[in-house]
Amino acid sequence: MHNDRLADALQRQAFSALNTSPGARRYNDSQRARNADYNPALRQLGNRLVGILHGCLKTRTLYNEATAWSHHATIPAAT
């Protein structure tokens, strides 16, 4: 089942995060570098943001930009 309102809210959240979160911007850029089109990359970012929210709720911690995106901070060098 697909909830259009939820999907729209997540897309808007992801779009807003592009301008305010350096981690979200890097994640979206990495998706685009993997040849994902604009909307699929934004959808992936929305999914990642939901995962971060779930982690915050589960551990009862506040959102922290550095913690949320720490594993996406650097891109490994290609060999």
C-alpha positions in Angstrom: 0.0 0.0 0.0 1.3 3.5 -0.9 0.6 6.6 1.2 0.8 9.6 -1.1 0.8 12.1 1.7 3.6 10.3 3.5 5.7 10.0 0.3 5.1 13.8 -0.4 6.1 14.7 3.1 9.3 12.7 2.9 10.2 14.1 -0.4 9.7 17.7 1.0 11.8 16.8 4.0 14.6 15.4 1.8 14.5 18.5 -0.4 14.8 20.8 2.6 17.6 18.8 4.0 19.6 19.3 0.9 20.0 23.0 1.7 20.5 22.7 5.5 22.4 19.5 6.1 25.9 19.0 4.6 25.6 15.3 5.4 22.4 15.0 3.5 23.9 17.0 0.6 26.9 14.6 0.4 24.6 11.5 0.6 22.4 12.9 -2.2 25.5 13.8 -4.3 26.8 10.3 -3.8 23.5 8.8 -5.1 23.7 11.1 -8.1 27.3 10.1 -8.7 26.0 6.5 -8.9 23.8 7.6 -11.8 20.6 7.8 -9.8 18.2 10.3 -11.4 17.0 13.3 -9.3 13.8 11.8 -7.9 15.2 8.4 -7.0 18.2 10.0 -5.3 15.8 12.2 -3.3 13.7 9.2 -2.4 16.9 7.4 -1.2 17.7 10.5 0.9 14.2 10.5 2.4 14.6 6.8 3.3 17.9 7.5 5.0 16.3 10.3 7.0 13.6 8.0 8.1 16.3 5.5 9.3 18.0 8.3 11.2 14.8 9.3 12.8 14.1 5.7 13.8 17.5 5.5 15.4 17.0 8.7 17.4 13.6 7.5 18.6 14.9 4.0 19.4 17.9 5.3 21.4 16.0 8.3 22.8 18.7 10.7 21.6 18.6 14.0 19.9 19.5 14.4 16.2 23.2 15.1 15.8 24.5 16.0 12.3 28.0 14.6 12.9 26.7 11.3 14.3 23.9 10.9 11.7 26.2 11.1 8.7 29.6 10.0 10.2 29.8 6.9 8.0 29.2 9.0 4.9 31.7 11.7 5.8 34.4 10.4 3.5 34.3 8.5 0.2 36.9 5.8 0.0 39.5 6.2 -2.8 39.0 4.0 -5.8 41.6 1.3 -6.4 
